[in-house]
Amino acid sequence: NDIKGNIQFEKVKFVYPSRPKLRVLKDFNLSANAAETTALCGPSGSGKSTCVALLLRFYDPYEGHVLLDGHDIQEFSLPWLRSQLGFVQQEPVLFNLSIRDNIAYGDNTRKVTQEEIEQAAKKANIHDSIIAFPEGYDTMCGAKGGQISGGQKQRIAIARALVRDPKILLLDEATSALDIRSERVVQAALEVARNGRTCLTIAHRLATIRNSEKIVVVDRGRIKESGTHDELMEQRGIFYKLNMAQERDDE
């Protein structure tokens, strides 16, 4: 049960069953080191989100292997595998339940204590906001969650991902739907959440991945560039061009 959290994609080829002619990943090789953040970026439709879908085993590759600590993830039971993964997506799905129940839902294998819920909320930088609501942790989300902002919803989703203390965190454009102010608060929460975990993050806004140990540029199902932020900027390739274009847009 004690995993390190090293992730590898080995010669992965993948097509979605609904679009068999479109090869999404082509001989895709990626290694993400335990307890480090590996960021994937690149044009829309390049295959980044497919990597997350394959890790969660929503799909399996039709060739090649996805490995966790050197073992093909198809060797593990699906509930166990997913218990090791925390997943935060662009549009968080909150249920029409209390904030407490929404966070506790992140680990449905056991009864989660209030203390654990609050610990996860503190790591996600949302505890103080929750206790400021008149109903606190009993505040309803979902259909009646009008008083909860987008940034707060995203931090509740982060708390839900952290409540089972996963070894691996998967972030799929977790801040891209937020305004700049909310993004900063959520980004600060993610910095804490990533600590000591393997993190695979997909980023649209490149400013959010500056501090990643490794940045990988994916285009048309292949890795085109890989390195730290500074190394990729020095190469003046795809990453450099994407970065400069975004900085101009931000001005």
C-alpha positions as CSV (number, residue, x, y, z in Angstrom):
1,N,0.0,0.0,0.0
2,D,3.0,2.3,0.5
3,I,3.5,3.9,-2.9
4,K,6.1,6.5,-3.9
5,G,4.1,8.0,-6.7
6,N,6.4,7.7,-9.7
7,I,4.4,7.9,-12.9
8,Q,5.5,6.8,-16.4
9,F,3.9,6.6,-19.8
10,E,5.8,4.1,-22.0
11,K,5.2,4.2,-25.7
12,V,1.5,4.9,-25.2
13,K,-0.8,5.1,-28.3
14,F,-4.4,6.1,-27.8
15,V,-7.5,6.8,-29.8
16,Y,-10.9,7.6,-28.4
17,P,-13.4,4.8,-29.3
18,S,-15.8,7.3,-30.7
19,R,-13.1,8.7,-33.1
20,P,-11.0,5.8,-34.1
21,K,-9.2,7.6,-36.9
22,L,-7.9,10.4,-34.7
23,R,-4.7,9.3,-32.9
24,V,-4.6,11.4,-29.7
25,L,-1.3,10.1,-28.3
26,K,1.4,8.7,-30.5
27,D,4.3,6.8,-29.0
28,F,3.9,9.0,-25.9
29,N,6.7,8.8,-23.3
30,L,6.5,10.8,-20.1
31,S,8.0,10.4,-16.6
32,A,6.7,12.3,-13.6
33,N,8.9,11.9,-10.5
34,A,7.5,11.2,-7.1
35,A,6.8,14.3,-4.9
36,E,7.4,16.7,-7.8
37,T,5.1,18.7,-10.0
38,T,5.1,17.9,-13.7
39,A,3.1,20.4,-15.8
40,L,1.6,19.7,-19.2
41,C,0.9,22.5,-21.6
42,G,0.3,23.1,-25.2
43,P,-2.4,23.8,-27.7
44,S,-6.0,22.8,-27.1
45,G,-6.7,19.2,-28.3
46,S,-3.0,18.1,-28.1
47,G,-3.7,15.2,-25.7
48,K,-3.0,16.7,-22.3
49,S,-6.3,15.8,-20.7
50,T,-6.1,12.3,-22.2
51,C,-3.1,11.7,-19.9
52,V,-5.2,12.3,-16.8
53,A,-8.1,10.2,-18.2
54,L,-5.7,7.3,-18.8
55,L,-4.2,7.6,-15.2
56,L,-7.8,7.5,-13.8
57,R,-8.5,4.6,-16.1
58,F,-11.5,6.2,-17.7
59,Y,-9.8,4.6,-20.7
60,D,-6.9,2.2,-21.3
61,P,-4.2,2.7,-23.9
62,Y,-4.5,0.5,-27.0
63,E,-0.7,0.2,-27.1
64,G,2.0,0.9,-24.5
65,H,1.8,1.1,-20.7
66,V,0.9,3.6,-17.9
67,L,3.1,2.7,-14.9
68,L,2.9,3.6,-11.2
69,D,6.1,2.9,-9.4
70,G,7.1,0.6,-12.3
71,H,3.8,-1.5,-12.3
72,D,1.3,-1.3,-15.0
73,I,-1.8,0.4,-13.5
74,Q,-4.0,-2.2,-15.0
75,E,-2.5,-4.6,-12.4
76,F,-4.1,-2.7,-9.6
77,S,-7.8,-2.8,-8.5
78,L,-9.7,0.2,-9.8
79,P,-11.0,1.3,-6.4
80,W,-7.4,1.1,-4.9
81,L,-5.9,3.0,-7.8
82,R,-8.4,5.8,-7.7
83,S,-8.0,6.0,-3.9
84,Q,-4.3,7.0,-4.5
85,L,-5.4,9.8,-6.9
86,G,-6.9,13.2,-6.0
87,F,-8.5,14.9,-9.1
88,V,-9.5,18.6,-9.5
89,Q,-11.0,19.7,-12.8
90,Q,-11.8,23.0,-14.3
91,E,-15.5,23.1,-13.4
92,P,-15.9,21.5,-9.9
93,V,-19.0,19.4,-9.5
94,L,-20.6,20.1,-6.1
95,F,-23.6,18.1,-5.0
96,N,-26.7,19.6,-3.5
97,L,-25.4,18.7,0.0
98,S,-23.7,20.5,2.8
99,I,-20.1,21.7,2.4
100,R,-19.2,19.1,5.1
101,D,-20.8,16.2,3.0
102,N,-19.2,17.6,-0.2
103,I,-15.7,17.4,1.3
104,A,-16.3,14.0,3.0
105,Y,-17.5,12.6,-0.3
106,G,-13.8,12.6,-1.4
107,D,-13.3,9.4,0.6
108,N,-16.4,7.3,0.5
109,T,-14.6,4.2,1.8
110,R,-15.0,5.2,5.4
111,K,-16.6,7.7,7.8
112,V,-14.5,10.9,7.6
113,T,-14.3,12.8,10.8
114,Q,-15.0,16.5,11.2
115,E,-11.4,17.0,12.2
116,E,-10.2,15.5,8.9
117,I,-12.7,17.6,7.0
118,E,-11.4,20.8,8.6
119,Q,-7.8,19.7,8.1
120,A,-8.5,19.3,4.3
121,A,-10.3,22.6,4.2
122,K,-7.4,24.4,5.9
123,K,-4.9,23.0,3.4
124,A,-7.3,24.1,0.6
125,N,-7.4,27.6,2.1
126,I,-11.2,27.6,2.5
127,H,-11.8,26.8,6.2
128,D,-12.0,30.5,7.2
129,S,-14.5,31.3,4.5
130,I,-16.6,28.3,5.5
131,I,-16.8,29.2,9.2
132,A,-17.7,32.8,8.2
133,F,-21.0,31.5,6.6
134,P,-24.0,31.6,9.1
135,E,-24.4,27.8,8.8
136,G,-20.6,27.0,8.6
137,Y,-19.9,23.5,7.4
138,D,-23.7,22.9,7.1
139,T,-24.0,25.5,4.3
140,M,-25.7,23.9,1.3
141,C,-23.8,23.7,-2.0
142,G,-25.1,22.7,-5.4
143,A,-28.5,24.0,-6.5
144,K,-28.8,26.3,-3.5
145,G,-25.1,27.2,-3.5
146,G,-25.7,30.7,-4.7
147,Q,-23.8,32.3,-1.8
148,I,-20.6,30.3,-2.7
149,S,-18.4,31.9,-5.3
150,G,-16.5,30.2,-8.1
151,G,-13.2,30.4,-6.2
152,Q,-14.7,29.0,-3.0
153,K,-16.3,26.1,-5.0
154,Q,-12.9,25.3,-6.5
155,R,-11.3,25.3,-3.0
156,I,-14.0,23.0,-1.7
157,A,-13.3,20.7,-4.6
158,I,-9.6,20.8,-3.6
159,A,-10.4,20.0,0.0
160,R,-12.5,17.0,-1.3
161,A,-9.5,15.8,-3.3
162,L,-7.2,16.1,-0.2
163,V,-9.5,14.5,2.4
164,R,-8.2,11.0,1.6
165,D,-4.6,12.2,1.6
166,P,-3.8,11.0,-1.9
167,K,-0.2,10.3,-3.0
168,I,-0.9,11.8,-6.4
169,L,-2.7,15.0,-7.4
170,L,-4.2,15.5,-10.9
171,L,-5.1,19.0,-11.8
172,D,-6.9,19.6,-15.1
173,E,-6.9,23.4,-15.7
174,A,-8.0,23.8,-12.1
175,T,-7.9,27.6,-12.2
176,S,-8.7,28.5,-15.8
177,A,-12.4,29.3,-15.2
178,L,-11.6,31.8,-12.4
179,D,-10.9,35.6,-12.5
180,I,-7.4,36.7,-11.6
181,R,-8.1,37.4,-7.9
182,S,-9.8,34.1,-7.3
183,E,-7.1,32.3,-9.3
184,R,-4.4,33.7,-7.0
185,V,-6.2,32.4,-3.9
186,V,-6.8,29.0,-5.4
187,Q,-3.2,28.9,-6.7
188,A,-1.9,29.5,-3.2
189,A,-4.1,26.6,-2.0
190,L,-2.7,24.3,-4.7
191,E,0.9,25.2,-3.7
192,V,0.2,23.9,-0.2
193,A,-1.8,20.9,-1.6
194,R,1.1,19.8,-3.9
195,N,3.6,19.6,-1.0
196,G,5.0,16.1,-0.8
197,R,2.8,14.7,-3.5
198,T,3.4,13.8,-7.1
199,C,1.4,16.4,-9.0
200,L,0.5,16.2,-12.7
201,T,-1.0,19.5,-13.7
202,I,-2.5,20.6,-17.0
203,A,-2.3,24.4,-17.4
204,H,-3.7,26.8,-19.8
205,R,-2.4,29.9,-18.0
206,L,1.4,29.4,-18.0
207,A,2.0,31.8,-15.1
208,T,0.5,29.1,-12.9
209,I,3.2,26.5,-13.6
210,R,6.3,28.7,-13.3
211,N,7.5,26.8,-10.2
212,S,7.0,23.2,-11.6
213,E,10.0,21.0,-11.4
214,K,9.3,19.9,-15.0
215,I,7.2,21.5,-17.8
216,V,6.3,19.4,-20.8
217,V,5.0,20.9,-24.0
218,V,2.6,18.5,-25.8
219,D,1.5,19.1,-29.4
220,R,-0.5,16.7,-31.6
221,G,0.0,13.8,-29.2
222,R,3.7,14.0,-28.8
223,I,6.1,15.7,-26.4
224,K,7.9,18.6,-28.2
225,E,9.8,20.3,-25.3
226,S,10.6,19.4,-21.7
227,G,12.5,21.3,-19.0
228,T,12.1,23.9,-16.3
229,H,10.5,27.3,-17.0
230,D,13.8,29.0,-17.4
231,E,15.3,26.3,-19.6
232,L,12.3,26.4,-21.9
233,M,12.3,30.2,-22.1
234,E,16.0,30.0,-23.1
235,Q,15.2,27.6,-25.9
236,R,12.9,30.2,-27.5
237,G,10.7,27.4,-28.9
238,I,6.9,26.6,-28.6
239,F,6.8,27.3,-24.8
240,Y,8.5,30.7,-25.2
241,K,6.1,31.7,-27.9
242,L,3.0,30.6,-25.9
243,N,4.4,32.4,-22.9
244,M,5.1,35.7,-24.7
245,A,1.6,35.6,-26.4
246,Q,-0.1,35.2,-23.0
247,E,1.9,37.9,-21.4
248,R,0.8,40.3,-24.2
249,D,-2.8,39.2,-23.6
250,D,-2.5,39.9,-19.9
251,E,-1.4,43.4,-20.6
